[in-house]
Amino acid sequence: MDMIFFDSIDKLGRIVLTTVMVYVLIVTVTKISGKRSTSQLNNFDWIVTVMIGSLGASTILLKDIPFVEGVSSILVLYLLQFVVTKYAAISPQFSNFILSEPRIVFYQGQFLPDAMRDERLTRQEIECAMRSEGINSFDDVEAIVFESDAKLTVIPKPSQSGKSDDDQNTNSNVSETINPLM
């Protein structure tokens, strides 16, 4: 019970020094590894980020984990993330395996209840995405897509003003960005 507020100056010194070293390591490696480490996270990136945080905390707080072992495990995770994302960029099959597919949850004025239920989305969340884009009417939306990074993308209907009848007929087709999801 006597170690609740303070154990020893040696332990405190070790924690402070290790914290600074782990911080510098993670900031440096994140900078080197590029935007992917800090961009909108998909499930795979989120898991790696949580693991790196956990390893960093363990290295800082647990005296049984030497700094070099903690650093090694963090560096291996960054390396694995780099290799996996590099391979995913060249292999569509592997990319499909590790990343979730985008999914249409609202299309041409209709909520898609099966897709919403599968993705565990509510109508309120979809409406929030519309408001965030400054869209006030369902009639102004062609589709809303639940992306692989768990972001809702609102695709407005194309503007029909000032176009001939032939142009309007061409625009009634499905958008190029939505067609692959259909």
C-alpha positions in Angstrom: 0.0 0.0 0.0 3.0 2.3 0.5 3.7 2.4 -3.3 0.5 4.1 -4.4 1.9 7.6 -4.9 5.7 7.0 -5.1 8.0 4.0 -5.3 11.5 5.2 -5.8 13.5 7.9 -7.6 15.3 5.2 -9.6 12.0 3.8 -11.0 10.7 7.3 -11.7 13.9 8.2 -13.5 13.8 5.0 -15.6 10.2 5.8 -16.6 10.9 9.4 -17.6 14.0 8.4 -19.6 12.3 5.5 -21.3 9.3 7.7 -22.1 11.4 10.2 -23.9 13.3 7.5 -25.8 10.1 5.7 -26.9 8.5 9.0 -27.8 11.4 10.0 -30.0 11.4 6.6 -31.6 7.7 6.5 -32.4 7.7 10.1 -33.8 10.8 9.5 -35.9 9.6 6.1 -37.3 6.1 7.5 -38.0 7.7 10.4 -39.9 9.9 8.1 -41.9 7.1 5.6 -42.6 5.0 8.4 -44.3 1.4 9.6 -44.3 0.0 6.1 -44.2 0.7 5.8 -40.5 -1.3 8.9 -39.6 -4.0 9.0 -42.3 -7.6 8.0 -42.0 -7.2 4.5 -40.5 -8.8 1.4 -41.9 -9.2 -1.6 -39.6 -5.8 -3.0 -40.4 -4.0 0.4 -39.7 -6.0 0.9 -36.5 -4.9 -2.5 -35.1 -1.3 -1.8 -35.8 -1.5 1.6 -34.2 -3.1 0.2 -31.1 -0.4 -2.5 -30.9 2.4 0.1 -31.2 0.8 2.1 -28.5 0.6 -0.9 -26.2 4.2 -1.9 -26.9 5.3 1.7 -26.2 3.4 1.8 -22.9 4.7 -1.7 -21.9 8.3 -0.6 -22.7 7.9 2.5 -20.7 6.2 1.1 -17.6 7.4 -2.5 -17.3 10.9 -2.9 -15.9 11.0 -6.5 -17.1 11.0 -5.3 -20.8 14.4 -3.8 -21.7 14.3 -0.8 -24.0 16.0 -2.6 -26.9 13.4 -5.4 -26.8 10.5 -2.9 -26.8 12.1 -0.9 -29.6 12.7 -4.1 -31.6 9.0 -5.1 -31.3 7.8 -1.6 -32.4 10.2 -1.5 -35.3 9.1 -5.0 -36.5 5.5 -3.8 -36.4 6.3 -0.7 -38.5 8.2 -3.0 -40.9 5.3 -5.5 -41.1 2.9 -2.7 -41.8 5.1 -1.3 -44.5 5.4 -4.7 -46.2 1.7 -5.5 -45.9 0.6 -2.2 -47.3 3.2 -2.3 -50.1 2.0 -5.8 -51.1 -1.7 -4.7 -50.8 -0.9 -1.9 -53.2 0.2 -4.3 -55.9 -2.1 -7.3 -55.2 -5.8 -6.6 -55.4 -6.6 -10.0 -54.0 -4.5 -9.4 -50.9 -5.9 -5.9 -50.5 -9.4 -7.3 -50.6 -8.4 -9.8 -47.9 -7.0 -7.3 -45.4 -9.3 -4.3 -46.1 -13.0 -4.1 -46.0 -14.9 -3.2 -49.1 -16.7 0.1 -49.4 -20.5 -0.3 -49.3 -23.4 1.7 -50.5 -25.8 2.4 -47.7 -28.0 5.0 -49.3 -28.9 5.2 -53.0 -31.1 7.5 -55.1 -33.3 8.6 -52.2 -33.5 5.2 -50.5 -31.8 3.9 -47.4 -30.5 0.4 -47.9 -31.6 -1.4 -44.7 -29.7 -4.6 -45.3 -26.4 -2.8 -45.9 -27.1 -0.5 -42.9 -27.8 -3.4 -40.7 -24.7 -5.3 -41.9 -22.5 -2.3 -41.3 -24.3 -1.4 -38.0 -25.1 2.1 -39.2 -28.1 4.2 -38.1 -30.1 6.6 -40.2 -28.9 9.4 -37.8 -25.3 8.7 -38.7 -26.1 8.9 -42.4 -28.0 12.1 -42.0 -25.1 13.5 -40.0 -22.8 12.8 -42.9 -25.2 14.7 -45.2 -25.3 17.7 -42.8 -21.5 17.7 -42.6 -21.4 18.1 -46.4 -24.0 20.9 -46.3 -26.7 18.8 -47.9 -30.2 19.3 -46.6 -32.3 17.0 -48.8 -32.2 13.4 -49.7 -33.2 14.4 -53.2 -29.8 16.0 -53.6 -27.9 12.8 -52.9 -27.0 10.2 -55.5 -25.4 7.8 -52.9 -23.7 7.5 -49.6 -20.9 5.1 -49.3 -19.5 3.6 -46.1 -15.8 3.5 -46.9 -13.2 1.0 -45.8 -11.8 3.6 -43.3 -15.3 3.8 -41.7 -15.9 7.3 -43.1 -19.3 8.1 -44.8 -18.8 9.6 -48.3 -21.8 11.6 -49.6 -22.0 11.7 -53.4 -24.3 14.5 -54.6 -26.5 14.1 -57.6 -24.9 15.7 -60.7 -26.3 19.2 -61.6 -28.8 19.1 -64.4 -29.0 22.8 -65.1 -28.1 24.1 -68.5 -27.7 20.7 -70.2 -29.4 19.4 -73.2 -31.8 16.4 -73.1 -29.0 14.1 -74.5 -26.6 15.2 -71.7 -29.3 14.6 -69.1 -29.9 11.1 -70.4 -26.2 10.4 -70.2 -26.1 11.6 -66.6 -28.9 9.4 -65.6 -26.5 6.5 -65.7 -24.7 5.4 -62.5 -21.7 7.5 -61.4 -18.3 6.0 -62.3 -17.3 6.0 -58.6 -20.4 4.1 -57.6 -20.7 1.6 -60.4 -18.0 -0.8 -59.1 -19.9 -1.0 -55.8 -23.2 -2.0 -57.4 
